[in-house]
């Protein structure tokens, strides 16, 4: 072990094996630093933190609580790691990112800017979490998605594949966003929704219950997709339109459809899906959806 430059070790901290403490780094309390770990610059390691393997901690990063940083993980800039967090693999935490509570970061994930990951959230694979994005609850992020801007992922939601989540989008419940899907703006996805393929959700759209959005489907404006509705293919639903029931939509539906156009679409979709119900959606002041939804007043 090496302690050099102006580095200081206080309390009952243990520096073992080939670990190195340099620069103006401070180790205080009961930290355990071992392996080939290197702590440098103006880093602060406190409490019962454990740094091992080939982990690198530099800049003005702070590691506290019972946090564990291992393998080839790199914590730098002004990142803060605390509580019961575990960071492993080749994960990078930088900028002013905060990872706390029981979060788990692994793989080659990169958490940066002012992003926050906490609760029991887990990030793995090559995921990128940046800007002011927040991941918490039991959320699970795997493979290569990018979550940025002010996007929020929480509860039991999962994001995987090459999906992009941005803007002020909120993904919650047991929702799963995967493939090459992109959810942005002020969209909310909740319930047990699946969004996949090259689907694109934008505006103030809300997708909930057990709805599915797939293929090249585009949902925008104030659209509400719920119950067991499925938008697929080249479906395009935009404006104050509600799609519900068990209907499958693969057609462009404008927000100011005439009653004649609406009836034609209903007949086409019902025939295609062998559905007997003629209740399809709410379009502005015309009601075609049997359900009454609590968000109705928000769309008026």
C-alpha positions as CSV (number, residue, x, y, z in Angstrom):
1,X,0.0,0.0,0.0
2,X,1.1,3.6,-0.7
3,X,0.1,6.8,1.0
4,X,1.9,9.7,-0.7
5,X,1.8,13.4,-1.6
6,X,-0.5,15.3,0.8
7,X,-2.9,12.4,1.2
8,X,-4.2,11.7,4.7
9,X,-5.7,8.6,6.4
10,X,-7.5,9.2,9.7
11,X,-9.6,7.0,12.0
12,X,-9.4,3.2,11.5
13,X,-9.3,3.1,7.8
14,X,-7.3,0.2,6.2
15,X,-5.2,0.6,3.1
16,X,-4.1,-2.8,1.9
17,X,-2.3,-4.7,-0.8
18,X,-1.3,-2.5,-3.7
19,X,-3.9,0.3,-3.0
20,X,-2.6,3.8,-3.5
21,X,-3.7,7.1,-1.8
22,X,-2.3,10.2,-3.4
23,X,-2.8,13.9,-4.1
24,X,-4.9,15.6,-1.4
25,X,-7.2,12.7,-0.9
26,X,-8.7,12.2,2.5
27,X,-9.6,8.8,4.0
28,X,-11.5,9.1,7.3
29,X,-13.5,6.8,9.5
30,X,-13.4,3.0,8.7
31,X,-13.0,2.7,4.9
32,X,-11.4,-0.4,3.5
33,X,-9.2,0.2,0.4
34,X,-7.5,-2.8,-1.2
35,X,-6.4,-4.5,-4.4
36,X,-5.0,-2.1,-7.0
37,X,-7.4,0.7,-6.1
38,X,-6.2,4.2,-6.6
39,X,-7.7,7.2,-4.7
40,X,-6.2,10.6,-5.7
41,X,-6.7,14.4,-6.2
42,X,-9.2,15.9,-3.7
43,X,-11.3,12.8,-3.1
44,X,-13.0,12.1,0.2
45,X,-13.5,8.5,1.3
46,X,-15.5,8.2,4.6
47,X,-17.4,6.0,6.9
48,X,-17.4,2.3,6.0
49,X,-16.8,2.7,2.3
50,X,-15.0,-0.1,0.4
51,X,-12.8,0.5,-2.6
52,X,-11.2,-2.6,-4.2
53,X,-10.1,-4.2,-7.4
54,X,-8.8,-1.7,-10.0
55,X,-11.2,1.0,-9.0
56,X,-10.2,4.6,-9.6
57,X,-11.5,7.5,-7.6
58,X,-10.3,11.0,-8.4
59,X,-11.3,14.6,-8.9
60,X,-13.4,15.8,-6.0
61,X,-15.6,12.7,-5.8
62,X,-17.0,11.6,-2.4
63,X,-17.6,8.1,-1.3
64,X,-19.4,7.5,2.0
65,X,-21.7,5.3,4.0
66,X,-21.2,1.6,3.3
67,X,-20.8,2.1,-0.5
68,X,-18.7,-0.4,-2.4
69,X,-16.7,0.5,-5.6
70,X,-15.0,-2.5,-7.1
71,X,-13.5,-4.1,-10.3
72,X,-12.7,-1.5,-12.9
73,X,-15.2,1.2,-11.9
74,X,-14.1,4.8,-12.2
75,X,-15.7,7.6,-10.1
76,X,-14.5,11.1,-10.9
77,X,-15.3,14.8,-11.2
78,X,-17.7,15.8,-8.3
79,X,-19.7,12.6,-8.3
80,X,-21.2,11.5,-4.9
81,X,-21.6,7.8,-3.9
82,X,-23.2,7.0,-0.6
83,X,-25.4,4.7,1.6
84,X,-25.5,1.0,0.4
85,X,-24.6,1.6,-3.2
86,X,-22.6,-1.0,-5.1
87,X,-20.7,0.0,-8.3
88,X,-18.8,-2.6,-10.3
89,X,-17.7,-3.6,-13.7
90,X,-16.4,-0.8,-15.9
91,X,-19.0,1.7,-14.7
92,X,-18.2,5.4,-14.8
93,X,-19.8,7.9,-12.5
94,X,-18.9,11.5,-13.2
95,X,-19.9,15.2,-13.3
96,X,-22.1,16.0,-10.3
97,X,-24.0,12.7,-10.6
98,X,-25.4,11.3,-7.3
99,X,-25.9,7.6,-6.6
100,X,-27.3,6.7,-3.3
101,X,-29.5,4.4,-1.1
102,X,-29.4,0.8,-2.5
103,X,-28.7,1.5,-6.2
104,X,-26.6,-0.9,-8.2
105,X,-24.4,0.2,-11.1
106,X,-22.5,-2.3,-13.2
107,X,-21.3,-3.2,-16.7
108,X,-20.0,-0.3,-18.7
109,X,-22.8,2.1,-17.6
110,X,-22.1,5.8,-17.4
111,X,-23.9,8.1,-15.0
112,X,-22.9,11.7,-15.6
113,X,-23.9,15.4,-15.5
114,X,-26.5,15.9,-12.7
115,X,-28.2,12.6,-13.0
116,X,-29.4,10.8,-9.9
117,X,-29.8,7.1,-9.3
118,X,-31.2,5.9,-6.0
119,X,-33.7,3.6,-4.2
120,X,-33.3,0.0,-5.4
121,X,-32.7,1.0,-9.0
122,X,-30.2,-1.0,-11.1
123,X,-28.2,0.1,-14.1
124,X,-26.2,-2.3,-16.2
125,X,-24.9,-3.0,-19.7
126,X,-23.9,0.1,-21.6
127,X,-26.6,2.4,-20.3
128,X,-26.1,6.1,-20.3
129,X,-27.9,8.3,-17.8
130,X,-27.2,12.1,-18.1
131,X,-28.3,15.7,-17.6
132,X,-30.9,15.8,-14.8
133,X,-32.5,12.4,-15.4
134,X,-33.6,10.4,-12.3
135,X,-33.8,6.7,-11.9
136,X,-35.3,5.3,-8.6
137,X,-37.7,2.8,-7.0
138,X,-37.2,-0.7,-8.4
139,X,-36.4,0.6,-11.9
140,X,-34.2,-1.5,-14.1
141,X,-32.0,-0.2,-16.9
142,X,-30.2,-2.8,-19.0
143,X,-28.3,-3.1,-22.4
144,X,-27.7,0.2,-24.2
145,X,-30.5,2.8,-23.6
146,X,-29.8,6.5,-23.2
147,X,-31.9,8.4,-20.6
148,X,-31.3,12.1,-20.6
149,X,-32.6,15.6,-20.1
150,X,-35.2,15.5,-17.3
151,X,-36.6,12.1,-17.9
152,X,-37.7,10.1,-14.8
153,X,-37.9,6.3,-14.5
154,X,-39.3,4.8,-11.4
155,X,-41.4,2.1,-9.6
156,X,-40.9,-1.2,-11.5
157,X,-40.3,0.3,-14.9
158,X,-37.6,-1.2,-17.1
159,X,-35.7,0.3,-20.1
160,X,-33.6,-1.9,-22.4
161,X,-32.3,-2.3,-25.9
162,X,-31.3,1.0,-27.6
163,X,-34.3,2.9,-26.3
164,X,-34.1,6.7,-25.8
165,X,-36.0,8.4,-23.0
166,X,-35.7,12.2,-22.9
167,X,-37.5,15.5,-22.2
168,X,-39.7,15.4,-19.1
169,X,-40.9,11.9,-19.9
170,X,-42.1,9.8,-17.0
171,X,-41.9,6.0,-17.2
172,X,-43.4,4.1,-14.2
173,X,-45.5,1.2,-13.1
174,X,-44.4,-2.1,-14.7
175,X,-43.9,-0.5,-18.1
176,X,-41.2,-1.8,-20.4
177,X,-39.6,0.4,-23.1
178,X,-37.2,-1.5,-25.4
179,X,-35.9,-2.0,-28.9
180,X,-35.3,1.3,-30.7
181,X,-38.3,3.1,-29.1
182,X,-38.0,6.8,-28.3
183,X,-40.2,8.5,-25.6
184,X,-39.8,12.2,-25.2
185,X,-41.4,15.5,-24.3
186,X,-44.0,15.3,-21.5
187,X,-45.2,11.8,-22.2
188,X,-46.2,9.5,-19.3
189,X,-46.1,5.7,-19.7
190,X,-47.6,3.8,-16.8
191,X,-49.3,0.5,-15.9
192,X,-48.0,-2.5,-17.8
193,X,-47.4,-0.8,-21.1
194,X,-44.9,-2.1,-23.7
195,X,-43.3,0.3,-26.1
196,X,-40.9,-1.3,-28.6
197,X,-39.8,-1.5,-32.2
198,X,-39.2,2.0,-33.6
199,X,-42.2,3.5,-31.8
200,X,-42.1,7.2,-31.0
201,X,-44.1,8.9,-28.2
202,X,-44.0,12.7,-27.9
203,X,-46.1,15.7,-26.8
204,X,-48.3,15.1,-23.7
205,X,-49.4,11.7,-24.7
206,X,-50.3,9.2,-21.9
207,X,-50.1,5.5,-22.4
208,X,-51.3,3.3,-19.6
209,X,-53.0,0.0,-18.6
210,X,-51.8,-2.9,-20.8
211,X,-51.5,-0.9,-24.0
212,X,-48.8,-1.6,-26.6
213,X,-47.0,0.7,-29.0
214,X,-44.8,-1.0,-31.6
215,X,-43.5,-1.0,-35.1
216,X,-43.2,2.6,-36.5
217,X,-46.2,3.8,-34.6
218,X,-46.2,7.5,-33.5
219,X,-48.2,8.9,-30.6
220,X,-48.2,12.6,-30.0
221,X,-50.2,15.6,-28.8
222,X,-52.7,14.8,-26.0
223,X,-53.4,11.3,-27.2
224,X,-54.5,8.8,-24.5
225,X,-53.9,5.1,-25.2
226,X,-55.2,2.7,-22.6
227,X,-56.9,-0.6,-21.7
228,X,-55.6,-3.2,-24.1
229,X,-55.2,-1.0,-27.2
230,X,-52.3,-1.8,-29.5
231,X,-50.8,0.7,-32.0
232,X,-48.6,-1.0,-34.5
233,X,-47.2,-0.8,-38.0
234,X,-47.3,2.8,-39.3
235,X,-50.1,4.0,-36.9
236,X,-50.1,7.7,-36.3
237,X,-52.3,9.0,-33.5
238,X,-52.0,12.7,-32.6
239,X,-54.1,15.3,-30.8
240,X,-56.9,14.8,-28.3
241,X,-57.7,11.2,-29.3
242,X,-58.4,8.3,-27.1
243,X,-57.7,4.7,-28.2
244,X,-58.9,2.0,-25.9
245,X,-60.5,-1.4,-25.6
246,X,-58.9,-4.3,-27.4
247,X,-58.5,-2.5,-30.7
248,X,-55.4,-2.7,-32.9
249,X,-54.7,0.5,-34.8
250,X,-52.3,0.6,-37.8
251,X,-53.8,3.6,-39.5
252,X,-53.2,7.3,-39.5
253,X,-55.8,9.0,-37.4
254,X,-55.8,12.9,-37.6
255,X,-56.9,14.9,-34.6
256,X,-59.8,16.6,-36.4
257,X,-61.3,13.6,-38.1
258,X,-64.8,14.0,-39.6
259,X,-67.5,11.7,-38.3
260,X,-67.5,10.0,-41.7
261,X,-63.8,9.3,-41.5
262,X,-64.1,8.1,-38.0
263,X,-66.9,5.6,-38.9
264,X,-64.8,4.3,-41.8
265,X,-61.7,3.8,-39.7
266,X,-63.8,2.0,-37.0
267,X,-65.3,-0.3,-39.6
268,X,-61.9,-1.0,-41.1
269,X,-60.2,-1.7,-37.8
270,X,-63.1,-3.8,-36.5
271,X,-63.2,-5.9,-39.6
272,X,-59.4,-6.4,-39.6
273,X,-59.4,-7.5,-36.0
274,X,-62.8,-9.3,-36.1
275,X,-64.2,-7.0,-33.4
276,X,-67.9,-6.6,-32.8
277,X,-67.7,-3.4,-30.7
278,X,-68.0,-0.1,-32.6
279,X,-66.5,1.8,-29.7
280,X,-63.0,2.9,-30.6
281,X,-61.9,6.2,-29.3
282,X,-62.7,9.7,-28.0
283,X,-62.2,12.4,-30.6
284,X,-62.6,16.0,-29.2
285,X,-66.3,16.1,-28.3
286,X,-67.4,12.8,-29.8
287,X,-67.3,9.8,-27.5
288,X,-66.5,6.4,-29.0
289,X,-64.8,4.9,-25.9
290,X,-67.0,3.2,-23.3
291,X,-64.5,3.8,-20.4
292,X,-64.6,6.9,-18.3
293,X,-61.1,8.0,-17.4
294,X,-59.9,10.3,-14.6
295,X,-57.6,12.3,-17.0
296,X,-60.6,13.4,-19.1
297,X,-60.7,16.9,-17.6
298,X,-57.0,17.4,-18.3
299,X,-57.6,16.8,-22.0
300,X,-60.5,19.3,-22.3
